[in-house]
């Protein structure tokens, strides 16, 4: 592996870790559970940055073939399902649980290739898919914080991920590069989610969000948008420089740090909330003693 590939891999791992933790912070800690607005913002920032990069000549985007754009439309619809269901699932599930269910999409792809495409699948890949299936199947029975809605949206998310990857491999549009596909996904997602914000109630419900005018919320949303773009960009670069097996290895190595960091951050936040609560109780006790003294 070249030094450039290693650098891109390390950058990918950093963006992967930071992106998931920032999204989890906004969704679970700040409790910004308005997926049409949150994902619409992220795709808007991603599309805007990709468009600016195109105009500056940093990336190439083919915008002349409309027939390929229409062919890619079903994949863009699945992409909206991926980010919407993923946002709702991540807001309710722990990061390790979500990532295990997300990886279970490989079982769908492996099964489809084996049953419908009649492709030769290596025993190692079959065993890997079976382990993923077993891990995902055991989760609901061993999750102390089991959330039915979270698991429901996680299943929708993994089904959309599997269908998206199958459709992407089945179509193989020669005229559309990975950047072209993502650019179309961004455009379609922004338009679709903007129209969906009113029917879902997110457009008016967000006015009751307690941190709407707080700098911490604004900074977190901006960071999530930029991190999402950099994660997409490094993923595309990683796939273009390395073999599929090496890309899969980097994705695998990026996930355990996300698990450990989120667990540490969650413990810190729980401890912080506990200390704040104890401090409030202590001040209240002192105040009550003061007013009861003769």
C-alpha positions in Angstrom: 0.0 0.0 0.0 1.4 3.4 -1.0 1.9 6.3 1.5 -0.8 8.2 -0.2 -3.3 5.3 0.3 -2.4 5.1 3.9 -2.9 8.9 4.4 -6.3 8.7 2.7 -7.2 5.7 4.9 -6.2 7.5 8.1 -8.2 10.6 6.9 -11.2 8.4 6.2 -11.0 6.9 9.7 -10.8 10.3 11.3 -13.8 11.6 9.3 -15.8 8.4 9.9 -15.3 8.7 13.7 -15.9 12.4 13.9 -19.0 12.3 11.6 -20.8 9.5 13.5 -20.0 11.1 16.9 -21.1 14.6 15.8 -24.4 13.2 14.4 -25.0 11.2 17.5 -24.4 14.3 19.6 -26.9 16.4 17.7 -29.5 13.6 17.6 -29.2 12.1 21.1 -27.6 14.7 23.3 -29.2 17.8 21.9 -32.2 15.7 20.8 -32.6 17.4 17.5 -35.0 14.7 16.2 -36.2 16.4 13.0 -34.7 14.2 10.3 -36.1 16.0 7.3 -34.4 19.3 8.4 -31.2 17.7 9.8 -30.6 15.6 6.7 -31.8 18.3 4.4 -29.2 20.6 6.0 -26.4 18.0 5.7 -27.2 17.2 2.0 -27.4 20.9 1.2 -24.0 21.6 2.7 -22.6 18.5 0.9 -24.1 19.5 -2.4 -22.9 23.1 -2.0 -19.4 22.1 -1.2 -19.3 19.6 -4.0 -20.6 22.3 -6.5 -18.0 24.8 -5.3 -15.3 22.1 -5.7 -16.5 21.4 -9.2 -16.5 25.1 -10.2 -13.0 25.5 -8.8 -11.8 22.5 -10.8 -11.0 20.2 -7.9 -13.5 17.5 -9.0 -15.1 16.6 -12.3 -18.9 16.3 -12.7 -20.5 15.2 -15.9 -23.8 17.2 -16.2 -24.6 16.7 -19.9 -26.2 13.2 -20.0 -29.9 13.6 -18.8 -30.7 10.0 -19.7 -28.2 8.8 -17.1 -29.7 11.2 -14.5 -33.1 9.6 -15.0 -31.6 6.1 -14.8 -30.0 7.1 -11.4 -33.3 8.4 -10.0 -34.3 5.2 -8.2 -30.9 5.1 -6.5 -31.4 8.7 -5.3 -34.8 7.7 -3.8 -33.1 4.9 -1.9 -30.4 7.3 -0.8 -33.0 9.5 0.9 -34.4 6.4 2.6 -30.9 5.6 3.9 -30.2 8.9 5.4 -33.7 9.5 6.8 -34.1 6.1 8.4 -30.5 6.2 9.5 -31.0 9.5 11.3 -34.1 8.2 13.1 -32.4 5.0 14.1 -29.2 6.7 15.3 -31.2 9.1 17.5 -32.5 6.1 19.4 -29.8 3.5 19.3 -26.2 3.4 20.6 -23.5 3.8 18.0 -22.2 0.2 18.3 -25.7 -1.2 17.9 -26.4 1.0 14.9 -23.1 0.1 13.2 -23.7 -3.6 13.6 -27.2 -3.3 12.1 -25.8 -1.1 9.3 -23.2 -3.7 8.4 -25.9 -6.4 8.2 -26.8 -4.9 4.8 -23.9 -7.0 3.5 -26.0 -10.1 4.2 -28.6 -8.8 1.7 -26.0 -8.1 -1.0 -24.3 -11.5 -0.5 -27.6 -13.3 -0.6 -28.8 -11.5 -3.7 -25.5 -12.2 -5.5 -25.7 -15.9 -4.6 -29.4 -16.5 -5.3 -30.1 -14.2 -8.3 -26.8 -13.4 -10.0 -25.4 -16.9 -9.4 -22.0 -15.4 -8.6 -19.4 -17.6 -7.0 -19.0 -16.5 -3.4 -16.0 -17.4 -1.4 -16.5 -19.3 1.8 -14.9 -16.5 3.8 -17.4 -14.0 2.5 -20.3 -16.4 3.3 -19.0 -17.0 6.8 -18.6 -13.2 7.3 -22.2 -12.6 6.2 -23.5 -15.3 8.6 -21.6 -13.8 11.5 -23.1 -10.4 10.7 -26.5 -11.9 10.5 -26.0 -13.7 13.8 -24.7 -10.6 15.5 -27.6 -8.5 14.2 -30.2 -11.2 15.2 -28.8 -11.4 18.8 -28.8 -7.7 19.4 -32.5 -7.2 20.4 -32.3 -10.0 23.0 -29.1 -8.6 24.6 -29.8 -4.9 24.4 -30.5 -3.5 27.8 -31.8 -0.3 26.2 -34.0 -2.0 23.6 -36.0 0.5 21.6 -38.5 -1.0 19.2 -38.8 2.2 17.1 -35.0 2.4 16.9 -34.7 -1.1 15.6 -37.6 -0.6 13.2 -35.8 2.4 11.5 -32.5 0.5 11.6 -34.1 -2.4 9.6 -35.5 0.1 7.1 -32.0 1.7 6.9 -30.2 -1.6 6.3 -32.8 -2.6 3.7 -32.3 0.7 1.8 -28.5 0.3 2.1 -28.6 -3.2 0.6 -31.0 -2.2 -2.2 -28.9 0.9 -3.0 -25.7 -1.1 -3.3 -27.4 -3.8 -5.4 -29.0 -1.2 -7.7 -25.7 0.6 -8.0 -23.9 -2.6 -9.0 -26.7 -3.7 -11.3 -26.9 -0.5 -13.3 -23.2 0.2 -13.7 -23.8 3.6 -15.4 -20.5 4.1 -17.3 -21.2 7.9 -17.7 -21.7 8.6 -14.0 -18.7 8.5 -11.7 -19.0 8.2 -7.9 -18.8 11.9 -7.6 -21.6 12.3 -10.3 -23.8 9.9 -8.4 -23.3 11.6 -5.1 -23.9 15.0 -6.6 -27.3 13.8 -8.0 -28.1 12.2 -4.6 -27.5 15.6 -2.9 -29.6 17.5 -5.3 -32.5 15.1 -5.1 -32.3 14.8 -1.3 -32.4 18.5 -0.7 -35.5 19.0 -2.9 -37.3 15.9 -1.6 -36.6 16.7 2.1 -37.5 20.3 1.7 -41.0 19.3 0.4 -41.3 16.6 3.1 -40.5 18.9 6.0 -44.1 20.3 6.1 -46.1 17.0 5.8 -44.0 15.3 8.5 -44.5 18.3 10.9 -40.8 19.0 11.3 -41.1 22.5 9.8 -43.2 23.8 12.6 -42.2 21.4 15.4 -38.6 22.7 15.2 -39.8 26.0 16.6 -40.2 24.3 20.0 -36.7 23.0 20.0 -35.1 24.4 23.2 -31.6 24.9 21.7 -32.7 26.5 18.4 -30.8 29.7 19.1 -27.8 28.3 21.0 -24.3 28.5 19.5 -23.6 24.9 20.5 -26.4 23.7 18.3 -25.4 25.9 15.4 -21.8 24.9 15.6 -22.7 21.2 15.8 -24.9 21.3 12.8 -22.3 23.1 10.7 -19.6 20.6 11.8 -21.9 17.7 10.9 -22.5 19.1 7.4 -18.8 19.6 6.7 -17.8 16.2 8.2 -20.4 14.4 6.1 -19.0 16.0 3.0 -15.4 15.1 3.9 -16.4 11.6 4.8 -18.0 11.2 1.4 -15.0 12.7 -0.4 -12.5 10.5 1.4 -14.6 7.5 0.8 -14.6 8.2 -3.0 -10.8 8.8 -2.9 -10.3 5.6 -0.9 -12.2 3.5 -3.5 -10.3 5.0 -6.4 -6.9 4.4 -4.9 -7.3 1.0 -3.2 -8.6 -2.4 -4.0 -12.0 -3.4 -2.7 -10.5 -5.6 0.0 -8.3 -2.9 1.3 -11.2 -0.4 1.3 -13.2 -2.9 3.4 -10.3 -3.3 5.8 -10.1 0.5 6.4 -13.9 0.7 6.9 -13.6 -2.2 9.4 -10.7 -0.4 11.3 -12.7 2.8 11.4 -15.6 1.4 13.4 -14.1 0.2 16.8 -12.8 3.7 17.6 -16.3 5.0 17.1 -17.6 2.5 19.5 -15.0 3.2 22.2 -15.1 6.9 21.8 -18.9 7.1 22.0 -19.0 4.9 25.1 -16.5 7.1 26.8 -18.3 10.3 25.7 -21.6 8.8 26.9 -20.2 8.0 30.3 -18.8 11.5 30.6 -22.1 13.1 29.6 -24.0 10.9 32.1 -21.5 11.8 34.8 -21.8 15.5 33.9 -25.6 15.4 34.0 -25.4 13.6 37.4 -23.1 16.2 38.9 -25.3 19.0 37.6 -28.4 17.4 39.1 -26.6 16.8 42.4 -25.4 20.4 42.4 -29.0 21.7 41.9 -30.3 19.5 44.7 -27.6 20.7 47.0 -28.4 24.4 46.2 -32.1 23.7 46.7 -31.4 22.0 50.1 -29.2 25.0 51.2 -31.9 27.4 50.2 -34.6 25.5 52.1 -32.4 25.4 55.2 -31.9 29.2 54.9 -35.6 30.0 54.7 -36.5 27.7 57.6 -33.9 29.1 60.0 -35.5 31.5 62.6 
